[in-house]
Structures are given as structure tokens and as C-alpha cells.
Amino acid sequence: MPALRQARIPRLQPDAVMEDRLETLETKMMSAEDQLDELNRTVWRQQQEIDLLREHLRQLAQQLKTMQPGGANRPEDEIPPHW
């Protein structure tokens, strides 16, 4: 039975291992910061749109309050009587 040969894995020095781990963490942190910045921009844009929609809704509600059911709002909007 042939003996199994173990693959030789190069052993990194403790400083090299720590450097690799640090580089990996820095890369992940940069990616997380980029994603956070993009999310912040998205939330800001959405808030701007929400504010605009709220203002439009407020204006529409105000218009609704000033309308009289079944009648015209201004004299020039009234239909003249038929003779």
C-alpha cells in the first residue's frame, strides 16, 4: 500500500498571517463604508421625494377643503342660467 503523501502547505510567519488578516479586514471595511455611503445617498433621495409628496398632498387637501360639493368655487366657473 503506497504511503499517502501530504501536500506541503507553506507556513506563513506570524507577522505575514497578521498582515494578511489585517489587509482582508481593511478591504471588507472599505467595502462596507462604500455600501453605507450609497445607502445614505439613497435614503436622502427618498426623503427628498417623501417631503415633496407630502407637500403635494398638503396642497391637494387644502384644495379639497376649499371646494364646495356640487357647486362652483368662483363666479366665473358658474354655468349661466338657461332662458
Order of alpha helices (4+ residues) and beta strands (2+ residues): alpha
